[in-house]
């Protein structure tokens, strides 16, 4: 409940934050050596790519859920 007595609505965009969590915490999705980029196995560049992915997902959720002033 919010202060004005109305229930707080959950926004579906918040589920976007689950995507990076699943993508990185379930190694069965990315536990491969190939394709390699610049000699770096897929296992490592997948995790590094999600650093930018998390920033993008967080930015989208922030913009969608911030309250108007």
N, C-alpha and C positions, 0 to 999 in steps of 0.2 A: 504494500500500500504506500501511496505517496502521502505527502502532507495534506493535500487537498481532499483526501478521502477516496479518490479514484484508484483502481488497481493499476499498477505499472504494466505497460505492455512490453512484451519481449519482442525484439525485432529480429527477423530471420537473418539479417545481414551479420549478426553476431556469430552465427554458425560458421562464417568464413574463417574465424580464428581456429576452428578445429582442423581445418585442412592442413596447415603446416605441422600441427601436432601429429597427425596421423602419418603425414608424408615423411617425417623424420624419425619418429619413434617406432615404426614398424619396418625393421631392416629387410624383411622379405620382399619389400617393394623395390629396393635399390641395391641389394647385395650382389653386384656383378662387377666384373673387371672391365668389360667392354660395353659400350664404346669408350675409348679413352680420348681425352682432349689434351693435347700438348704433353702426352705421356702420363697424365693424371687419370687414374682409373675412375670409372663411373661412380663408384662408391663415394669417393671424396668430392667430386665436383657436384654431385647431387646435393650433398649437405651444404656446400658453399653457395650453391644457387638459391637454396632456401633462405639464406640470410637476406637476400634482396626480396624474396617472396614474402617473408614474414613482414618486412617493412611495408610492402605494398598492401598486404592484407590488413595490417594494423591501421594504415592510413585510410583505407576505404571504410573500415568500421568506425574509426574516429569521426570522419566527415559525416557519415550517415547517422551517427547516434548523438552527436553533440547537440545541446539544446540551443535554440535560437536566442539571440540576445535582443 
